[in-house]
Amino acid sequence: MKPVDYRNQTILVTGASSGIGVAFARALAGRGANLVLVARRLDRLETLATELQAAHGIRATAIKLDLGTPAAGRALRKATDELGLSITGVINNAGFGTDGSFHDEDPETLANEVAVDITALIDISRAFIEPLRATGTGVLVNVASMAAHQPIPGMAVYSASKAFVLNFTEALWHESRSTGLRVLALSPGLTTTEFFDVLGSDLYKGNYETPEQVVQTAMKALDRNRQPSVTSGRSNAFLTSVARLLTRRRAVMIAASFGSSSAAG
């Protein structure tokens, strides 16, 4: 399988104001892709767009959007159509998690978590799937998580949301095999991003990867185009493979002993 040729492609990246989203933007621009950068923090997007245009001679467009709003994907499709941009790839990276026992969580926050992590991802994927399939050379990456591979007490909604992303994306991979569209679910583990800054990185011990390492894993997997999903980091990949061998009871008991501040109940 030939590596992806990103020249003359236009790829939309959500959550592009920090962390893995920024790393994806830089890696794609380095390969010659034009970009549409999406997040709530427009100032960061515009700074990144200016940087990438100057460094790589590509076109980078910033779009401010809260993906928790209804029909976010359709709003993005309308915005890109009005700008005359033909999207050939999508990186659904935006997402956030909450840490705490489910019965203590704020219902509005949980609803927004599901809206961003699941609903927006579905709506964006559906809004652009037809042009992505039509190009025959496009990419669709949905960022899941190691949390997708087992239930996590204390992060019940987040781990369930990412399990949805993993299964949804693997199904799309099979549906798209004959079209040339490369579909991939990416599962990072502990990563040095604002995600863990917000949750409290002192609660999550282990070896952290950089966003650049996570993106490198994804880019290699897209070039090879052999699998519907990939876990970033050898030790993380080993752990997710072990999780598949455990009983459901054993998996949830082990997950409860790591990470979350509320895992023990």
PyMOL commands that set and color helices and strands:
alter all, ss='L'
color gray80, all
select helices_A, chain A and resi 19-30+42-56+72-82+102-104+107-135+146-149+156-175+194-199+201-203+211-224+234-243+248-256
alter helices_A, ss='H'
color red, helices_A
select strands_A, chain A and resi 10-14+34-39+60-64+89-92+139-143+182-187+229-231
alter strands_A, ss='S'
color yellow, strands_A
deselect
rebuild
show_as cartoon
